[in-house]
Amino acid sequence: MLKTVTACLEDAKAEDVVSLDLDGKAALADQMVVASGRSNRHVSAIADQLVEKLKEAGVKDVRIEGLPHCDWVLVDTGDVIVHVFRPEVRSFYNLEKLWSPHAPAEQRAAG
């Protein structure tokens, strides 16, 4: 699943793609992927392409949040959660730091 997600993000020209391993850290997913789009339209296009590729790959029950504004779109496949941000929104929320292995456990639990 992660390979499908990262390949699609690369094809859609997503920027600064980061994958975080959540296995054993959170029950919500095994992996989290964070990426940026250059504009609201780019974020929307990345999310649309990702959802289409996941459906083609047979992934069912893909959940999407953040449309139509497209400042931050979340695509939840169950095993992998993908966050696609505009750069300034991404830097504000800084999920990579929040979920990094170096973040204190209580900080991750609060997130």
N, C-alpha and C positions, 0 to 999 in steps of 0.2 A: 504494500500500500504506500509506504513512504517513498519508494522509487517512482511510482506513478505520480505522486503529488509533486515531488521535486522536478521530475522531467517536464511536467505540465507547466510548472512555474517558470522553468527555464525557457520553454517554448513561447510563453506569453510575455517574455522579457521582464519578469519581475526582478526587482533589484534587492540586493543585500539579503538574500535568503539564508536563514539560520534555522537549523534543526536542533531541538532540545529533547533529550531523552527524559521522559517522565516515569519510566518503569520503576515501580517501587516508591515513587515520590508523590503520586497523585492517582486517585481512582478514576479520574475523569477521562484519561486517555493514556496511551503508551508513548506517543510522540506529539510534540507541538512544533509547528513550523511557523516562522514569522517572516514576512516578506513585505516589500514596499512597492507601490505603484507611483508613478510620477504625478498623477492627477486623479480626481474622482472618476473620470472616464476610464483611465487606465486600471484603477482598482476594480471597477465594475467589470471590465473586459477580462482581467485576470480571473476573477471569481467565476464569471460565466464559463470561461474556457475550462477551468478546473472542475466545475460541476458537470459539464458535458463529458469530459474525459472520464470522470469517476463513474458516471452512468454507463458509458461505453464499456468500462472495465467490469461492470456488473455490481458495482457498489450500490446497495439499496439504503434508503432512509438517510440520505445526505440532508443535513439541516443547515440552513443559511440564515444569518442575522446581519443586519447593517445595510440592507438595501432599502430604499433607493438612494440614501445619502452618500454612501460609499466613501466615508472618511475612514471607516474601519469595518471591514467585512470579515465575519467569522464563518468558516466552512467546517462543519463537524461531521466526520465520517464514522465516529465511534472510537476507532483505534488511533486516528490522527486528527488533531485539531489544527486548522490552518487559519492564521490571522493575516489579513492583507490590509496594510495601512497606507495612508498618505504619509510622507516622511515626517512632517511636523507632528502629526498625531502619534505616530510610532515613538518618536523621541519623548513625547509627553508621558505616555503610559509605560514605556521602557520595560516591556514584558521579559526581554532577554535577561535583564538584571534581576528582576523579581523571581524568575524561575531558574536562574543559573545554579550550578551545584554549590557555589560559594555563598548563596543567600542563606541567611539563618532560617532554620526550619519553621519558626513561628511566623516569620515574614511570609514564607510561601503559603502557610496555612491560612493566613489572613487574606491572601490574594484571590 
